[in-house]
Amino acid sequence: MNIKSISLENVLPKVFLEDGERTSGTTSDIWNTSMRFEAGKCYCINAASGTGKTSLCSFIMGVRTDYTGRISFDTTDIATLGINDWCELRRTSLAYLPQELDIFDELTALDNVLLKNRLTDFHTEGEIRSMFEALEIDNRISRPAGKLSVGQKQRVALIRALCQPFSFILLDEPVSHLDARNNELCANMVTDAAAAQQAGVIFTSVGNPLTVNVPFISLAL
């Protein structure tokens, strides 16, 4: 499924509701309003802790449904999608880098990525190794992920997220543990991959945003 837009209509996490009233996000550009993300564009969601950035990503990815309102992929209400639909979307249309990373510590850095790539056959192993080199972690490629720093794990998880075709990629605080140089390297890899597929980029930040080299739309959560 080629998703051209993601629309939110009066969406609000149920945890923010109390006696039918909003209790958080009163100045949000996203919650309880109309918002449309378009493929080919880049969005930075600025959020303080506890305002629902991870919840937003989870809603869009179909991992959680505890929200009010409507989320649509083009004209399709995602509440109508079945498990097979979600499996296909997450394999071909929606890439995701969660804040928790979900790295398998017992596997090597390379095997963490290959595990995902075997589901999609999107990159060759040679291309993946080149991505490790581009992010300057090729010297950690055979090391168990449990022995990597958090910043190194973030880069491994980013490479893994890019091992699939996508219409949109969601990145939840993708560079929170990276310095300026590594932030830039990751940003360039993300925007290059998105441009090649005319895809949309949505990333969250609590103060250390992805330093993308393309124009982006800044939104407050």
C-alpha positions in Angstrom: 0.0 0.0 0.0 1.5 3.3 -1.1 0.4 5.8 1.6 0.3 9.4 0.4 -1.0 11.0 3.6 -1.7 10.3 7.2 -4.6 12.3 8.7 -5.6 12.9 12.3 -9.0 14.2 13.2 -9.7 15.1 16.8 -7.2 12.5 18.0 -6.4 12.5 21.7 -4.9 9.8 24.0 -7.6 8.5 26.3 -5.3 9.0 29.2 -5.6 12.7 28.6 -9.3 12.7 29.1 -10.9 13.3 32.5 -14.6 13.7 32.7 -14.7 14.5 29.0 -12.2 17.3 29.2 -8.7 17.6 27.9 -6.1 17.6 30.6 -2.9 17.9 28.5 -1.6 19.3 25.3 -3.8 22.4 25.2 -1.5 24.2 22.7 -0.8 21.1 20.6 -0.7 21.3 16.8 -1.7 17.7 16.7 -3.9 16.6 19.6 -7.7 17.3 19.3 -7.3 19.1 16.0 -7.0 18.4 12.2 -3.5 17.4 11.1 -2.3 15.9 7.8 1.2 14.5 7.2 2.1 14.2 3.5 4.5 11.9 1.8 7.6 13.6 0.6 7.6 16.1 3.4 9.6 16.2 6.7 8.0 16.9 10.1 9.7 17.6 13.5 7.4 17.0 16.5 8.7 19.0 19.4 7.4 17.5 22.7 8.0 17.7 26.4 8.1 14.5 28.3 4.6 13.2 29.0 2.9 14.9 26.1 2.3 11.8 24.1 5.0 11.6 21.4 5.5 7.8 21.8 1.8 7.4 22.0 1.4 9.2 18.7 3.9 6.9 17.0 2.2 3.8 18.6 -1.2 5.0 17.3 0.0 5.5 13.8 1.8 2.2 13.8 -1.3 0.4 15.0 0.3 -0.8 18.1 -2.1 1.0 20.4 -5.7 2.0 19.9 -6.4 3.8 23.2 -7.3 7.1 21.6 -10.4 9.1 20.6 -10.9 10.5 17.1 -9.9 9.1 13.8 -6.5 8.3 12.1 -6.6 7.7 8.3 -4.1 6.5 5.8 -5.3 8.4 2.7 -9.1 7.7 3.0 -8.9 4.5 5.1 -9.7 4.7 8.8 -6.9 2.6 10.4 -9.5 1.3 12.9 -10.9 -0.9 10.0 -7.5 -2.6 9.3 -7.0 -6.2 10.2 -3.9 -7.9 11.4 -2.9 -9.0 7.9 -3.2 -5.4 6.7 -0.9 -4.2 9.5 1.7 -6.9 8.8 1.8 -5.8 5.2 1.9 -2.1 6.0 4.7 -2.5 8.5 6.7 -4.5 6.0 6.2 -2.3 2.9 4.9 1.1 3.9 5.6 2.2 7.5 9.1 2.1 8.9 9.6 2.8 12.6 12.5 3.5 15.0 11.0 3.2 18.5 12.6 5.1 21.4 13.1 1.7 23.2 15.1 0.5 20.1 14.0 -3.2 20.7 17.6 -4.4 20.0 18.4 -8.1 20.8 21.4 -7.9 23.0 22.5 -11.5 22.4 22.8 -11.0 18.7 25.5 -9.1 16.9 24.9 -5.7 15.6 24.8 -7.1 12.0 22.5 -9.9 12.9 20.0 -7.5 14.5 19.8 -5.8 11.1 19.8 -8.9 9.0 16.9 -10.3 11.0 14.8 -7.5 9.7 16.2 -7.5 6.2 15.4 -11.2 5.7 11.7 -10.2 5.9 12.0 -7.6 3.2 15.1 -8.5 1.1 15.4 -4.7 0.6 19.2 -4.4 0.9 22.1 -6.7 0.1 24.4 -7.6 3.0 27.0 -5.5 1.2 24.7 -2.5 1.2 24.0 -3.0 4.9 27.7 -3.2 5.7 28.2 0.1 3.8 25.5 1.7 6.0 27.4 0.6 9.1 30.5 2.2 7.6 28.6 5.4 6.8 27.5 5.7 10.4 31.0 4.9 11.6 30.1 1.7 13.5 31.6 -0.8 11.1 34.1 -1.7 13.8 31.2 -2.8 16.0 29.4 -4.9 13.3 30.3 -8.3 14.8 30.1 -7.3 18.4 27.1 -8.5 20.5 24.6 -5.7 20.7 24.6 -5.9 24.5 28.1 -4.6 24.5 27.4 -1.5 22.5 26.7 1.9 23.9 23.2 3.4 23.7 24.3 5.7 20.9 25.8 2.8 18.9 22.6 0.9 19.5 20.6 3.8 18.1 22.6 3.7 14.9 22.1 0.0 14.6 18.4 0.4 15.1 18.3 3.2 12.5 20.0 1.0 9.9 17.5 -1.8 10.7 14.5 0.6 10.3 15.8 1.5 6.8 15.9 -2.1 5.7 12.5 -1.9 4.0 10.5 0.2 1.5 8.3 2.9 3.1 5.9 5.7 2.4 6.5 7.2 5.9 9.2 6.6 8.5 8.6 7.5 12.1 11.5 8.1 14.4 10.9 8.5 18.1 13.8 10.6 19.6 16.2 8.9 17.1 19.4 10.8 18.1 18.9 11.4 21.8 22.2 9.9 22.7 24.2 11.1 19.7 26.6 14.0 19.3 26.3 16.6 16.6 28.5 14.7 14.1 26.7 11.4 14.4 23.3 13.2 14.4 24.2 14.7 11.0 25.3 11.3 9.6 22.0 9.7 10.7 20.0 12.6 9.4 21.6 12.4 6.0 21.0 8.7 5.8 17.3 9.1 6.7 16.6 12.0 4.3 18.5 10.3 1.4 16.4 7.1 1.9 13.2 9.1 2.1 14.0 11.2 -1.0 14.7 8.0 -3.0 11.2 6.8 -2.2 9.4 10.2 -2.1 8.5 9.2 1.4 7.5 11.3 4.5 9.7 11.6 7.6 8.2 12.2 11.0 10.6 12.5 14.0 10.1 13.5 17.6 12.4 15.5 19.8 12.6 16.7 23.4 15.5 19.0 22.7 17.9 17.2 20.5 16.3 17.1 17.1 17.5 15.2 14.0 19.5 17.7 12.1 18.0 17.1 8.7 19.4 18.9 5.7 16.0 19.5 4.1 13.2 21.9 4.9 10.9 20.6 7.6 7.7 21.5 9.3 8.0 22.0 13.0 5.0 21.1 15.2 4.3 21.3 18.9 2.8 18.3 20.7 
